[in-house]
């Protein structure tokens, strides 16, 4: 039997709030940098506050960042980095529900955001191939992390997605 190489690898998570976590072993070292920064700024809280992000510490990652406000089961765009914005058709996404993005993207994105919220922990997601026609990358690896303005309730999720470009 030939393995299905087009299947998305299931998101991985940790059962404990201790990091590093074997499930979060990223191929891309930049994603480790992002997770390490998240872990550092959360301090004694279960989740860090978005205001604690030190942009200078993750400056090289900002083109790849995407942030979402969490309002119950609705996820709304908060910010798209310049490289991530290239994936979406031109329009004003800010404050819009994620469902307005291209269907293939929206489905996987909503699944990831729901899992981060449900599991209350960072998550790794690998897309071994691009399902978006016309884009010059073959797959991606992402790190999703939750944020909270009160340290307990998840009200924002941020991610860094590193694209694997075709040779």
Secondary structure, 3 states (H helix, E strand, C coil): CCCCCCCCEEEECCCCCCCCCHHHCCCCHHHHHHHHHHHHHHCCCCCECHHHCCHHHHHHHHHHEEEEEEECCEEEEEEECHHHHCCCCCCCCCCCEHHHCCHHHHHHHHHHHHHHHHHCCCEEEEECCCCCCCCCEEEEEEEEEEECCCCCCCCEEEEEEEEEECC
